[in-house]
Amino acid sequence: MLPVFRSRNLPDLFDEFFNSNLLPNFVEEGAWKSTPAVNIFENNEKFEIEVAAPGLEKDDFKIDLKNDHLVVYSEKKDKKEEKEKGKVVRSEFKYSSFQRSFALPKEVDVTNIKASHKNGVLTIELPKKTEYKENWSRQIEIQ
C-alpha cells in the first residue's frame, strides 16, 4: 500500500515550521524550561517562601536583599562529554538560570531572614517585626 500525501498550502507549511518544536531533546530532564514554582505562606509570626527547584543543590542558589526586595537566583552550568578511544565524540553544555524578586512588606524583620534547602525545595523564612505580630501576648508586670 502506498502512503497517502496530503497537499498543503504555503501558509500551513509556515505555521507548522514556526509553531513546531524544532529541537525536542535540546533541554534535558532536570533543566528548567521556565521559572520554578513558588509558594508563599503567612502566619502571625512570619512569612515563608518555598521555591521548588528539583535538581539544584544549596550551593546553586544565591539570595540577596536589595532595597526592600528579596532576590533569589540560580545559575548552573554543566558539561557532559562522551569519549571513545580517547577522543571526544560528543560534548554537550547545559545552562540553566532563573531569578525571582519579591517586594518585602514593611513588617518583615530583614535582620533575621533565614534560608534552608532540603529535597529540592529552597525555604526562606521572613520573620515579622515584633510590633507587627498579630495576637501576640505577654504578661504585663505591675509596678
A tleap script that builds the chain and sets N, CA, C and O, in Angstrom:
source leaprc.protein.ff14SB
mol = sequence {
  NMET LEU PRO VAL PHE ARG SER ARG ASN LEU
  PRO ASP LEU PHE ASP GLU PHE PHE ASN SER
  ASN LEU LEU PRO ASN PHE VAL GLU GLU GLY
  ALA TRP LYS SER THR PRO ALA VAL ASN ILE
  PHE GLU ASN ASN GLU LYS PHE GLU ILE GLU
  VAL ALA ALA PRO GLY LEU GLU LYS ASP ASP
  PHE LYS ILE ASP LEU LYS ASN ASP HIE LEU
  VAL VAL TYR SER GLU LYS LYS ASP LYS LYS
  GLU GLU LYS GLU LYS GLY LYS VAL VAL ARG
  SER GLU PHE LYS TYR SER SER PHE GLN ARG
  SER PHE ALA LEU PRO LYS GLU VAL ASP VAL
  THR ASN ILE LYS ALA SER HIE LYS ASN GLY
  VAL LEU THR ILE GLU LEU PRO LYS LYS THR
  GLU TYR LYS GLU ASN TRP SER ARG GLN ILE
  GLU ILE CGLN
}
set mol.1.N position { 0.839 -1.172 0.000 }
set mol.1.CA position { 0.000 0.000 0.000 }
set mol.1.C position { 0.890 1.243 0.000 }
set mol.1.O position { 1.846 1.314 0.772 }
set mol.2.N position { 0.595 2.201 -0.836 }
set mol.2.CA position { 1.367 3.425 -0.950 }
set mol.2.C position { 0.916 4.445 0.077 }
set mol.2.O position { -0.272 4.510 0.394 }
set mol.3.N position { 1.841 5.250 0.611 }
set mol.3.CA position { 1.438 6.290 1.563 }
set mol.3.C position { 0.609 7.366 0.870 }
set mol.3.O position { 0.798 7.655 -0.311 }
set mol.4.N position { -0.289 7.935 1.611 }
set mol.4.CA position { -1.141 8.993 1.085 }
set mol.4.C position { -0.535 10.327 1.483 }
set mol.4.O position { -0.307 10.581 2.665 }
set mol.5.N position { -0.274 11.176 0.503 }
set mol.5.CA position { 0.271 12.507 0.773 }
set mol.5.C position { -0.825 13.531 0.626 }
set mol.5.O position { -1.567 13.537 -0.356 }
set mol.6.N position { -0.913 14.369 1.581 }
set mol.6.CA position { -1.917 15.431 1.574 }
set mol.6.C position { -1.256 16.692 1.038 }
set mol.6.O position { -0.161 17.051 1.470 }
set mol.7.N position { -1.889 17.341 0.135 }
set mol.7.CA position { -1.322 18.596 -0.356 }
set mol.7.C position { -1.628 19.695 0.649 }
set mol.7.O position { -2.721 19.759 1.212 }
set mol.8.N position { -0.636 20.563 0.864 }
set mol.8.CA position { -0.808 21.653 1.812 }
set mol.8.C position { -0.455 22.958 1.130 }
set mol.8.O position { 0.366 23.011 0.215 }
set mol.9.N position { -1.093 23.990 1.598 }
set mol.9.CA position { -0.759 25.293 1.030 }
set mol.9.C position { 0.402 25.911 1.800 }
set mol.9.O position { 0.752 25.443 2.884 }
set mol.10.N position { 0.989 26.945 1.250 }
set mol.10.CA position { 2.167 27.569 1.815 }
set mol.10.C position { 1.966 28.114 3.229 }
set mol.10.O position { 2.846 27.912 4.067 }
set mol.11.N position { 0.858 28.796 3.544 }
set mol.11.CA position { 0.681 29.268 4.926 }
set mol.11.C position { 0.670 28.134 5.948 }
set mol.11.O position { 1.175 28.305 7.058 }
set mol.12.N position { 0.098 26.971 5.592 }
set mol.12.CA position { 0.104 25.834 6.515 }
set mol.12.C position { 1.522 25.357 6.798 }
set mol.12.O position { 1.842 25.000 7.932 }
set mol.13.N position { 2.368 25.346 5.786 }
set mol.13.CA position { 3.751 24.919 5.974 }
set mol.13.C position { 4.509 25.877 6.886 }
set mol.13.O position { 5.277 25.445 7.746 }
set mol.14.N position { 4.292 27.190 6.694 }
set mol.14.CA position { 4.939 28.168 7.566 }
set mol.14.C position { 4.465 28.017 9.001 }
set mol.14.O position { 5.273 28.056 9.929 }
set mol.15.N position { 3.152 27.845 9.193 }
set mol.15.CA position { 2.624 27.667 10.546 }
set mol.15.C position { 3.220 26.440 11.214 }
set mol.15.O position { 3.598 26.485 12.384 }
set mol.16.N position { 3.304 25.348 10.470 }
set mol.16.CA position { 3.843 24.122 11.033 }
set mol.16.C position { 5.317 24.295 11.405 }
set mol.16.O position { 5.754 23.835 12.460 }
set mol.17.N position { 6.082 24.961 10.529 }
set mol.17.CA position { 7.505 25.158 10.783 }
set mol.17.C position { 7.742 26.031 12.009 }
set mol.17.O position { 8.530 25.669 12.883 }
set mol.18.N position { 7.072 27.171 12.082 }
set mol.18.CA position { 7.340 28.112 13.163 }
set mol.18.C position { 6.668 27.743 14.481 }
set mol.18.O position { 7.082 28.229 15.534 }
set mol.19.N position { 5.656 26.909 14.449 }
set mol.19.CA position { 4.974 26.521 15.681 }
set mol.19.C position { 5.416 25.160 16.204 }
set mol.19.O position { 4.956 24.721 17.258 }
set mol.20.N position { 6.300 24.494 15.478 }
set mol.20.CA position { 6.720 23.166 15.919 }
set mol.20.C position { 7.937 23.262 16.820 }
set mol.20.O position { 8.629 24.279 16.848 }
set mol.21.N position { 8.185 22.203 17.546 }
set mol.21.CA position { 9.353 22.121 18.410 }
set mol.21.C position { 10.503 21.558 17.580 }
set mol.21.O position { 10.585 20.348 17.367 }
set mol.22.N position { 11.383 22.427 17.116 }
set mol.22.CA position { 12.449 22.015 16.219 }
set mol.22.C position { 13.514 21.180 16.910 }
set mol.22.O position { 14.134 20.323 16.280 }
set mol.23.N position { 13.731 21.415 18.182 }
set mol.23.CA position { 14.758 20.690 18.932 }
set mol.23.C position { 14.139 20.035 20.158 }
set mol.23.O position { 14.344 20.513 21.273 }
set mol.24.N position { 13.396 18.963 19.982 }
set mol.24.CA position { 12.644 18.393 21.110 }
set mol.24.C position { 13.506 17.910 22.254 }
set mol.24.O position { 13.038 17.899 23.392 }
set mol.25.N position { 14.744 17.510 22.011 }
set mol.25.CA position { 15.586 16.994 23.084 }
set mol.25.C position { 16.665 17.982 23.500 }
set mol.25.O position { 17.627 17.601 24.167 }
set mol.26.N position { 16.521 19.225 23.122 }
set mol.26.CA position { 17.541 20.232 23.423 }
set mol.26.C position { 17.694 20.428 24.917 }
set mol.26.O position { 18.816 20.512 25.417 }
set mol.27.N position { 16.586 20.504 25.640 }
set mol.27.CA position { 16.638 20.678 27.084 }
set mol.27.C position { 16.389 19.326 27.730 }
set mol.27.O position { 15.320 18.737 27.567 }
set mol.28.N position { 17.374 18.841 28.458 }
set mol.28.CA position { 17.240 17.535 29.101 }
set mol.28.C position { 16.410 17.640 30.363 }
set mol.28.O position { 16.156 18.733 30.870 }
set mol.29.N position { 15.992 16.492 30.862 }
set mol.29.CA position { 15.272 16.480 32.132 }
set mol.29.C position { 16.155 17.072 33.208 }
set mol.29.O position { 17.367 16.856 33.217 }
set mol.30.N position { 15.549 17.818 34.116 }
set mol.30.CA position { 16.299 18.435 35.189 }
set mol.30.C position { 16.647 19.879 34.888 }
set mol.30.O position { 16.871 20.659 35.814 }
set mol.31.N position { 16.698 20.253 33.630 }
set mol.31.CA position { 16.946 21.655 33.287 }
set mol.31.C position { 15.601 22.352 33.214 }
set mol.31.O position { 14.590 21.731 32.886 }
set mol.32.N position { 15.586 23.641 33.520 }
set mol.32.CA position { 14.326 24.349 33.570 }
set mol.32.C position { 13.928 24.887 32.231 }
set mol.32.O position { 14.764 25.314 31.434 }
set mol.33.N position { 12.639 24.861 31.991 }
set mol.33.CA position { 12.075 25.486 30.809 }
set mol.33.C position { 11.444 26.806 31.195 }
set mol.33.O position { 11.095 27.603 30.324 }
set mol.34.N position { 11.292 27.052 32.480 }
set mol.34.CA position { 10.692 28.297 32.961 }
set mol.34.C position { 11.136 28.520 34.410 }
set mol.34.O position { 11.932 27.758 34.958 }
set mol.35.N position { 10.610 29.564 35.000 }
set mol.35.CA position { 10.940 29.883 36.384 }
set mol.35.C position { 10.284 28.862 37.318 }
set mol.35.O position { 9.138 28.473 37.091 }
set mol.36.N position { 10.988 28.426 38.361 }
set mol.36.CA position { 10.427 27.440 39.295 }
set mol.36.C position { 9.183 27.962 40.011 }
set mol.36.O position { 9.011 29.168 40.189 }
set mol.37.N position { 8.336 27.049 40.409 }
set mol.37.CA position { 7.118 27.391 41.139 }
set mol.37.C position { 7.466 27.873 42.543 }
set mol.37.O position { 8.440 27.423 43.146 }
set mol.38.N position { 6.651 28.799 43.051 }
set mol.38.CA position { 6.885 29.395 44.366 }
set mol.38.C position { 5.593 29.344 45.174 }
set mol.38.O position { 4.514 29.634 44.657 }
set mol.39.N position { 5.712 28.973 46.444 }
set mol.39.CA position { 4.608 29.068 47.399 }
set mol.39.C position { 4.963 30.138 48.413 }
set mol.39.O position { 6.113 30.233 48.841 }
set mol.40.N position { 3.981 30.946 48.803 }
set mol.40.CA position { 4.200 31.964 49.831 }
set mol.40.C position { 3.146 31.781 50.909 }
set mol.40.O position { 1.949 31.737 50.627 }
set mol.41.N position { 3.610 31.674 52.153 }
set mol.41.CA position { 2.715 31.474 53.288 }
set mol.41.C position { 2.896 32.626 54.272 }
set mol.41.O position { 3.949 33.263 54.322 }
set mol.42.N position { 1.849 32.878 55.051 }
set mol.42.CA position { 1.936 33.873 56.110 }
set mol.42.C position { 1.195 33.366 57.330 }
set mol.42.O position { 0.111 32.793 57.224 }
set mol.43.N position { 1.797 33.584 58.496 }
set mol.43.CA position { 1.097 33.357 59.759 }
set mol.43.C position { 1.419 34.547 60.668 }
set mol.43.O position { 2.009 35.527 60.213 }
set mol.44.N position { 1.046 34.473 61.926 }
set mol.44.CA position { 1.248 35.603 62.836 }
set mol.44.C position { 2.721 35.927 63.074 }
set mol.44.O position { 3.065 37.070 63.374 }
set mol.45.N position { 3.582 34.935 62.941 }
set mol.45.CA position { 4.991 35.101 63.273 }
set mol.45.C position { 5.880 35.459 62.086 }
set mol.45.O position { 6.881 36.159 62.245 }
set mol.46.N position { 5.510 34.970 60.875 }
set mol.46.CA position { 6.442 35.107 59.748 }
set mol.46.C position { 5.748 34.915 58.400 }
set mol.46.O position { 4.603 34.472 58.307 }
set mol.47.N position { 6.501 35.270 57.368 }
set mol.47.CA position { 6.179 34.893 56.002 }
set mol.47.C position { 7.142 33.767 55.650 }
set mol.47.O position { 8.230 33.677 56.219 }
set mol.48.N position { 6.748 32.917 54.723 }
set mol.48.CA position { 7.634 31.845 54.296 }
set mol.48.C position { 7.499 31.679 52.791 }
set mol.48.O position { 6.390 31.606 52.259 }
set mol.49.N position { 8.634 31.620 52.112 }
set mol.49.CA position { 8.659 31.423 50.661 }
set mol.49.C position { 9.304 30.070 50.392 }
set mol.49.O position { 10.385 29.779 50.903 }
set mol.50.N position { 8.642 29.247 49.591 }
set mol.50.CA position { 9.196 27.967 49.161 }
set mol.50.C position { 9.405 28.031 47.652 }
set mol.50.O position { 8.494 28.371 46.897 }
set mol.51.N position { 10.625 27.698 47.228 }
set mol.51.CA position { 10.958 27.673 45.804 }
set mol.51.C position { 11.231 26.220 45.430 }
set mol.51.O position { 12.174 25.612 45.935 }
set mol.52.N position { 10.405 25.664 44.543 }
set mol.52.CA position { 10.570 24.277 44.109 }
set mol.52.C position { 11.580 24.239 42.967 }
set mol.52.O position { 11.300 24.713 41.866 }
set mol.53.N position { 12.752 23.674 43.234 }
set mol.53.CA position { 13.822 23.633 42.233 }
set mol.53.C position { 14.532 22.288 42.266 }
set mol.53.O position { 15.680 22.202 42.704 }
set mol.54.N position { 13.858 21.234 41.804 }
set mol.54.CA position { 14.493 19.920 41.815 }
set mol.54.C position { 15.738 19.912 40.937 }
set mol.54.O position { 15.773 20.539 39.879 }
set mol.55.N position { 16.744 19.201 41.389 }
set mol.55.CA position { 17.988 19.114 40.636 }
set mol.55.C position { 19.014 20.142 41.043 }
set mol.55.O position { 20.178 20.043 40.654 }
set mol.56.N position { 18.606 21.129 41.820 }
set mol.56.CA position { 19.555 22.135 42.291 }
set mol.56.C position { 19.942 21.849 43.735 }
set mol.56.O position { 19.137 21.369 44.533 }
set mol.57.N position { 21.169 22.150 44.041 }
set mol.57.CA position { 21.683 21.975 45.393 }
set mol.57.C position { 21.736 23.325 46.100 }
set mol.57.O position { 21.556 24.371 45.477 }
set mol.58.N position { 21.980 23.291 47.385 }
set mol.58.CA position { 22.064 24.504 48.212 }
set mol.58.C position { 23.040 25.513 47.615 }
set mol.58.O position { 22.743 26.707 47.573 }
set mol.59.N position { 24.184 25.054 47.159 }
set mol.59.CA position { 25.215 25.951 46.643 }
set mol.59.C position { 24.888 26.552 45.280 }
set mol.59.O position { 25.593 27.452 44.823 }
set mol.60.N position { 23.843 26.078 44.629 }
set mol.60.CA position { 23.442 26.618 43.332 }
set mol.60.C position { 22.632 27.907 43.468 }
set mol.60.O position { 22.411 28.600 42.475 }
set mol.61.N position { 22.188 28.238 44.680 }
set mol.61.CA position { 21.343 29.412 44.912 }
set mol.61.C position { 22.135 30.582 45.471 }
set mol.61.O position { 23.164 30.412 46.124 }
set mol.62.N position { 21.632 31.757 45.197 }
set mol.62.CA position { 22.104 32.981 45.846 }
set mol.62.C position { 20.864 33.786 46.206 }
set mol.62.O position { 19.904 33.848 45.439 }
set mol.63.N position { 20.897 34.401 47.386 }
set mol.63.CA position { 19.782 35.221 47.852 }
set mol.63.C position { 20.360 36.570 48.276 }
set mol.63.O position { 21.262 36.635 49.111 }
set mol.64.N position { 19.836 37.631 47.699 }
set mol.64.CA position { 20.296 38.978 48.030 }
set mol.64.C position { 19.134 39.820 48.527 }
set mol.64.O position { 17.988 39.639 48.114 }
set mol.65.N position { 19.450 40.732 49.412 }
set mol.65.CA position { 18.491 41.722 49.886 }
set mol.65.C position { 18.914 43.056 49.288 }
set mol.65.O position { 20.000 43.557 49.577 }
set mol.66.N position { 18.045 43.632 48.448 }
set mol.66.CA position { 18.371 44.880 47.754 }
set mol.66.C position { 17.194 45.844 47.869 }
set mol.66.O position { 16.156 45.636 47.240 }
set mol.67.N position { 17.350 46.891 48.665 }
set mol.67.CA position { 16.328 47.943 48.757 }
set mol.67.C position { 14.908 47.404 48.937 }
set mol.67.O position { 14.072 47.599 48.054 }
set mol.68.N position { 14.624 46.763 50.003 }
set mol.68.CA position { 13.289 46.232 50.292 }
set mol.68.C position { 12.824 45.157 49.309 }
set mol.68.O position { 11.626 44.887 49.219 }
set mol.69.N position { 13.730 44.555 48.589 }
set mol.69.CA position { 13.406 43.439 47.693 }
set mol.69.C position { 14.320 42.263 48.019 }
set mol.69.O position { 15.513 42.428 48.273 }
set mol.70.N position { 13.735 41.087 48.007 }
set mol.70.CA position { 14.493 39.858 48.180 }
set mol.70.C position { 14.659 39.265 46.785 }
set mol.70.O position { 13.670 39.038 46.087 }
set mol.71.N position { 15.894 39.015 46.375 }
set mol.71.CA position { 16.164 38.483 45.041 }
set mol.71.C position { 16.764 37.088 45.195 }
set mol.71.O position { 17.797 36.908 45.840 }
set mol.72.N position { 16.097 36.105 44.589 }
set mol.72.CA position { 16.544 34.719 44.626 }
set mol.72.C position { 16.959 34.359 43.204 }
set mol.72.O position { 16.187 34.534 42.261 }
set mol.73.N position { 18.176 33.856 43.058 }
set mol.73.CA position { 18.583 33.467 41.723 }
set mol.73.C position { 19.504 32.258 41.757 }
set mol.73.O position { 20.100 31.917 42.778 }
set mol.74.N position { 19.591 31.634 40.606 }
set mol.74.CA position { 20.435 30.460 40.455 }
set mol.74.C position { 21.001 30.451 39.048 }
set mol.74.O position { 20.362 30.893 38.093 }
set mol.75.N position { 22.202 29.943 38.948 }
set mol.75.CA position { 22.844 29.799 37.657 }
set mol.75.C position { 23.644 28.515 37.735 }
set mol.75.O position { 24.506 28.361 38.600 }
set mol.76.N position { 23.357 27.599 36.833 }
set mol.76.CA position { 24.040 26.310 36.876 }
set mol.76.C position { 24.509 25.953 35.475 }
set mol.76.O position { 23.757 26.026 34.503 }
set mol.77.N position { 25.773 25.567 35.407 }
set mol.77.CA position { 26.359 25.166 34.129 }
set mol.77.C position { 26.894 23.756 34.281 }
set mol.77.O position { 27.599 23.448 35.242 }
set mol.78.N position { 26.561 22.914 33.341 }
set mol.78.CA position { 27.069 21.538 33.339 }
set mol.78.C position { 27.671 21.238 31.976 }
set mol.78.O position { 27.220 21.754 30.954 }
set mol.79.N position { 28.682 20.407 31.979 }
set mol.79.CA position { 29.293 19.975 30.729 }
set mol.79.C position { 29.370 18.458 30.767 }
set mol.79.O position { 29.836 17.872 31.744 }
set mol.80.N position { 28.911 17.834 29.700 }
set mol.80.CA position { 28.914 16.382 29.614 }
set mol.80.C position { 29.690 15.981 28.366 }
set mol.80.O position { 29.411 16.468 27.270 }
set mol.81.N position { 30.662 15.093 28.537 }
set mol.81.CA position { 31.442 14.624 27.396 }
set mol.81.C position { 31.379 13.109 27.313 }
set mol.81.O position { 31.408 12.412 28.328 }
set mol.82.N position { 31.292 12.612 26.085 }
set mol.82.CA position { 31.386 11.180 25.839 }
set mol.82.C position { 32.663 10.949 25.047 }
set mol.82.O position { 32.884 11.582 24.014 }
set mol.83.N position { 33.500 10.043 25.530 }
set mol.83.CA position { 34.767 9.762 24.858 }
set mol.83.C position { 34.774 8.330 24.346 }
set mol.83.O position { 34.209 7.417 24.948 }
set mol.84.N position { 35.426 8.181 23.229 }
set mol.84.CA position { 35.578 6.859 22.637 }
set mol.84.C position { 37.021 6.727 22.172 }
set mol.84.O position { 37.464 7.488 21.311 }
set mol.85.N position { 37.742 5.794 22.715 }
set mol.85.CA position { 39.163 5.587 22.389 }
set mol.85.C position { 39.976 6.864 22.582 }
set mol.85.O position { 40.836 7.191 21.764 }
set mol.86.N position { 39.696 7.585 23.673 }
set mol.86.CA position { 40.455 8.776 23.997 }
set mol.86.C position { 40.049 10.032 23.247 }
set mol.86.O position { 40.574 11.110 23.528 }
set mol.87.N position { 39.130 9.920 22.301 }
set mol.87.CA position { 38.690 11.086 21.539 }
set mol.87.C position { 37.268 11.464 21.959 }
set mol.87.O position { 36.432 10.596 22.210 }
set mol.88.N position { 37.012 12.747 22.031 }
set mol.88.CA position { 35.666 13.219 22.352 }
set mol.88.C position { 34.783 13.003 21.133 }
set mol.88.O position { 35.076 13.509 20.049 }
set mol.89.N position { 33.689 12.242 21.312 }
set mol.89.CA position { 32.759 12.005 20.205 }
set mol.89.C position { 31.477 12.805 20.367 }
set mol.89.O position { 30.716 12.978 19.415 }
set mol.90.N position { 31.245 13.290 21.576 }
set mol.90.CA position { 30.056 14.092 21.823 }
set mol.90.C position { 30.305 14.953 23.052 }
set mol.90.O position { 30.797 14.465 24.069 }
set mol.91.N position { 29.968 16.226 22.958 }
set mol.91.CA position { 30.128 17.145 24.073 }
set mol.91.C position { 28.881 18.012 24.141 }
set mol.91.O position { 28.463 18.585 23.134 }
set mol.92.N position { 28.286 18.109 25.322 }
set mol.92.CA position { 27.079 18.917 25.494 }
set mol.92.C position { 27.257 19.849 26.677 }
set mol.92.O position { 27.813 19.475 27.709 }
set mol.93.N position { 26.775 21.061 26.505 }
set mol.93.CA position { 26.744 22.044 27.576 }
set mol.93.C position { 25.295 22.251 27.961 }
set mol.93.O position { 24.414 22.328 27.103 }
set mol.94.N position { 25.057 22.341 29.253 }
set mol.94.CA position { 23.698 22.619 29.729 }
set mol.94.C position { 23.792 23.821 30.647 }
set mol.94.O position { 24.617 23.854 31.560 }
set mol.95.N position { 22.956 24.797 30.404 }
set mol.95.CA position { 22.973 26.018 31.186 }
set mol.95.C position { 21.549 26.322 31.609 }
set mol.95.O position { 20.647 26.380 30.773 }
set mol.96.N position { 21.344 26.516 32.898 }
set mol.96.CA position { 20.014 26.885 33.373 }
set mol.96.C position { 20.154 27.999 34.399 }
set mol.96.O position { 21.096 28.018 35.191 }
set mol.97.N position { 19.211 28.919 34.373 }
set mol.97.CA position { 19.239 30.011 35.339 }
set mol.97.C position { 17.831 30.548 35.535 }
set mol.97.O position { 16.954 30.367 34.690 }
set mol.98.N position { 17.636 31.202 36.651 }
set mol.98.CA position { 16.386 31.907 36.909 }
set mol.98.C position { 16.662 32.998 37.925 }
set mol.98.O position { 17.679 32.987 38.617 }
set mol.99.N position { 15.741 33.932 37.997 }
set mol.99.CA position { 15.798 34.978 39.016 }
set mol.99.C position { 14.372 35.357 39.380 }
set mol.99.O position { 13.530 35.560 38.505 }
set mol.100.N position { 14.109 35.451 40.672 }
set mol.100.CA position { 12.815 35.907 41.182 }
set mol.100.C position { 13.061 37.024 42.173 }
set mol.100.O position { 13.999 36.969 42.968 }
set mol.101.N position { 12.222 38.026 42.121 }
set mol.101.CA position { 12.343 39.156 43.026 }
set mol.101.C position { 11.027 39.309 43.774 }
set mol.101.O position { 9.951 39.212 43.183 }
set mol.102.N position { 11.120 39.551 45.084 }
set mol.102.CA position { 9.942 39.695 45.928 }
set mol.102.C position { 10.027 41.017 46.682 }
set mol.102.O position { 11.007 41.276 47.380 }
set mol.103.N position { 9.002 41.851 46.541 }
set mol.103.CA position { 8.932 43.096 47.318 }
set mol.103.C position { 8.580 42.711 48.745 }
set mol.103.O position { 7.600 42.004 48.980 }
set mol.104.N position { 9.375 43.173 49.691 }
set mol.104.CA position { 9.158 42.806 51.086 }
set mol.104.C position { 8.185 43.761 51.754 }
set mol.104.O position { 8.318 44.978 51.624 }
set mol.105.N position { 7.205 43.217 52.471 }
set mol.105.CA position { 6.305 44.073 53.246 }
set mol.105.C position { 7.077 44.768 54.365 }
set mol.105.O position { 8.114 44.275 54.811 }
set mol.106.N position { 6.575 45.895 54.810 }
set mol.106.CA position { 7.275 46.679 55.841 }
set mol.106.C position { 7.378 45.945 57.167 }
set mol.106.O position { 8.227 46.286 57.991 }
set mol.107.N position { 6.537 44.950 57.389 }
set mol.107.CA position { 6.576 44.252 58.673 }
set mol.107.C position { 7.656 43.169 58.758 }
set mol.107.O position { 7.790 42.541 59.808 }
set mol.108.N position { 8.431 42.924 57.693 }
set mol.108.CA position { 9.481 41.909 57.725 }
set mol.108.C position { 10.705 42.431 58.476 }
set mol.108.O position { 11.184 43.538 58.231 }
set mol.109.N position { 11.192 41.609 59.389 }
set mol.109.CA position { 12.413 41.902 60.135 }
set mol.109.C position { 13.592 41.426 59.277 }
set mol.109.O position { 13.990 40.264 59.361 }
set mol.110.N position { 14.145 42.318 58.458 }
set mol.110.CA position { 15.167 41.938 57.478 }
set mol.110.C position { 16.461 41.445 58.125 }
set mol.110.O position { 17.252 40.766 57.471 }
set mol.111.N position { 16.686 41.771 59.384 }
set mol.111.CA position { 17.918 41.337 60.044 }
set mol.111.C position { 17.888 39.863 60.452 }
set mol.111.O position { 18.924 39.296 60.799 }
set mol.112.N position { 16.714 39.245 60.413 }
set mol.112.CA position { 16.600 37.853 60.857 }
set mol.112.C position { 16.076 36.899 59.786 }
set mol.112.O position { 15.520 35.854 60.122 }
set mol.113.N position { 16.238 37.228 58.522 }
set mol.113.CA position { 15.821 36.337 57.434 }
set mol.113.C position { 16.731 35.112 57.423 }
set mol.113.O position { 17.949 35.227 57.560 }
set mol.114.N position { 16.123 33.936 57.257 }
set mol.114.CA position { 16.877 32.675 57.223 }
set mol.114.C position { 16.445 31.864 56.003 }
set mol.114.O position { 15.320 31.985 55.518 }
set mol.115.N position { 17.367 31.039 55.525 }
set mol.115.CA position { 17.056 30.176 54.379 }
set mol.115.C position { 17.602 28.779 54.627 }
set mol.115.O position { 18.631 28.604 55.280 }
set mol.116.N position { 16.891 27.782 54.092 }
set mol.116.CA position { 17.349 26.396 54.178 }
set mol.116.C position { 16.982 25.684 52.879 }
set mol.116.O position { 16.133 26.148 52.118 }
set mol.117.N position { 17.631 24.560 52.643 }
set mol.117.CA position { 17.386 23.788 51.424 }
set mol.117.C position { 17.268 22.318 51.792 }
set mol.117.O position { 18.110 21.774 52.507 }
set mol.118.N position { 16.209 21.681 51.294 }
set mol.118.CA position { 16.017 20.256 51.568 }
set mol.118.C position { 15.181 19.642 50.450 }
set mol.118.O position { 14.124 20.164 50.094 }
set mol.119.N position { 15.662 18.537 49.905 }
set mol.119.CA position { 14.936 17.760 48.888 }
set mol.119.C position { 14.452 18.604 47.710 }
set mol.119.O position { 13.314 18.445 47.268 }
set mol.120.N position { 15.288 19.489 47.201 }
set mol.120.CA position { 14.932 20.275 46.026 }
set mol.120.C position { 14.032 21.463 46.294 }
set mol.120.O position { 13.531 22.081 45.355 }
set mol.121.N position { 13.815 21.798 47.571 }
set mol.121.CA position { 12.980 22.944 47.922 }
set mol.121.C position { 13.804 23.925 48.756 }
set mol.121.O position { 14.332 23.573 49.811 }
set mol.122.N position { 13.904 25.152 48.267 }
set mol.122.CA position { 14.546 26.225 48.999 }
set mol.122.C position { 13.470 26.918 49.821 }
set mol.122.O position { 12.464 27.361 49.267 }
set mol.123.N position { 13.665 27.019 51.137 }
set mol.123.CA position { 12.698 27.655 52.027 }
set mol.123.C position { 13.335 28.896 52.641 }
set mol.123.O position { 14.420 28.830 53.218 }
set mol.124.N position { 12.647 30.024 52.508 }
set mol.124.CA position { 13.138 31.285 53.057 }
set mol.124.C position { 12.141 31.761 54.097 }
set mol.124.O position { 10.966 31.964 53.794 }
set mol.125.N position { 12.618 31.940 55.336 }
set mol.125.CA position { 11.771 32.416 56.428 }
set mol.125.C position { 11.987 33.904 56.624 }
set mol.125.O position { 13.118 34.364 56.781 }
set mol.126.N position { 10.893 34.651 56.613 }
set mol.126.CA position { 10.922 36.098 56.779 }
set mol.126.C position { 10.141 36.451 58.037 }
set mol.126.O position { 8.929 36.655 57.968 }
set mol.127.N position { 10.811 36.528 59.189 }
set mol.127.CA position { 10.088 36.808 60.430 }
set mol.127.C position { 9.519 38.223 60.435 }
set mol.127.O position { 10.064 39.133 59.810 }
set mol.128.N position { 8.417 38.386 61.151 }
set mol.128.CA position { 7.796 39.703 61.278 }
set mol.128.C position { 8.414 40.446 62.463 }
set mol.128.O position { 8.827 39.840 63.452 }
set mol.129.N position { 8.466 41.760 62.337 }
set mol.129.CA position { 8.917 42.587 63.453 }
set mol.129.C position { 7.912 42.452 64.581 }
set mol.129.O position { 6.723 42.243 64.336 }
set mol.130.N position { 8.373 42.568 65.791 }
set mol.130.CA position { 7.518 42.380 66.960 }
set mol.130.C position { 6.283 43.262 66.917 }
set mol.130.O position { 5.189 42.793 67.229 }
set mol.131.N position { 6.428 44.525 66.539 }
set mol.131.CA position { 5.285 45.440 66.559 }
set mol.131.C position { 4.216 45.093 65.523 }
set mol.131.O position { 3.110 45.631 65.585 }
set mol.132.N position { 4.523 44.196 64.565 }
set mol.132.CA position { 3.542 43.832 63.556 }
set mol.132.C position { 2.920 42.461 63.783 }
set mol.132.O position { 2.012 42.067 63.052 }
set mol.133.N position { 3.388 41.744 64.769 }
set mol.133.CA position { 2.825 40.424 65.033 }
set mol.133.C position { 1.422 40.585 65.593 }
set mol.133.O position { 1.179 41.380 66.500 }
set mol.134.N position { 0.515 39.815 65.033 }
set mol.134.CA position { -0.876 39.874 65.489 }
set mol.134.C position { -1.084 38.933 66.675 }
set mol.134.O position { -0.431 37.895 66.788 }
set mol.135.N position { -1.970 39.303 67.517 }
set mol.135.CA position { -2.389 38.449 68.627 }
set mol.135.C position { -1.243 37.987 69.510 }
set mol.135.O position { -1.316 36.910 70.101 }
set mol.136.N position { -0.214 38.761 69.607 }
set mol.136.CA position { 0.848 38.358 70.491 }
set mol.136.C position { 0.468 38.777 71.904 }
set mol.136.O position { -0.216 39.775 72.129 }
set mol.137.N position { 0.926 37.998 72.810 }
set mol.137.CA position { 0.536 38.291 74.195 }
set mol.137.C position { 1.754 38.204 75.100 }
set mol.137.O position { 2.740 37.528 74.807 }
set mol.138.N position { 1.643 38.902 76.186 }
set mol.138.CA position { 2.674 38.841 77.208 }
set mol.138.C position { 2.047 39.289 78.499 }
set mol.138.O position { 0.997 39.933 78.502 }
set mol.139.N position { 2.670 38.958 79.572 }
set mol.139.CA position { 2.159 39.378 80.877 }
set mol.139.C position { 2.775 40.728 81.201 }
set mol.139.O position { 3.980 40.929 81.053 }
set mol.140.N position { 1.938 41.641 81.642 }
set mol.140.CA position { 2.375 42.984 81.995 }
set mol.140.C position { 2.716 43.003 83.488 }
set mol.140.O position { 1.891 42.666 84.338 }
set mol.141.N position { 3.920 43.395 83.771 }
set mol.141.CA position { 4.330 43.475 85.176 }
set mol.141.C position { 3.689 44.673 85.838 }
set mol.141.O position { 3.650 45.765 85.270 }
set mol.142.N position { 3.190 44.464 87.034 }
set mol.142.CA position { 2.561 45.554 87.792 }
set mol.142.C position { 3.612 46.143 88.709 }
set mol.142.O position { 4.272 45.422 89.457 }
set mol.143.N position { 3.761 47.419 88.652 }
set mol.143.CA position { 4.803 48.074 89.455 }
set mol.143.C position { 4.217 48.804 90.634 }
set mol.143.O position { 4.954 49.409 91.413 }
savepdb mol mol.pdb
quit
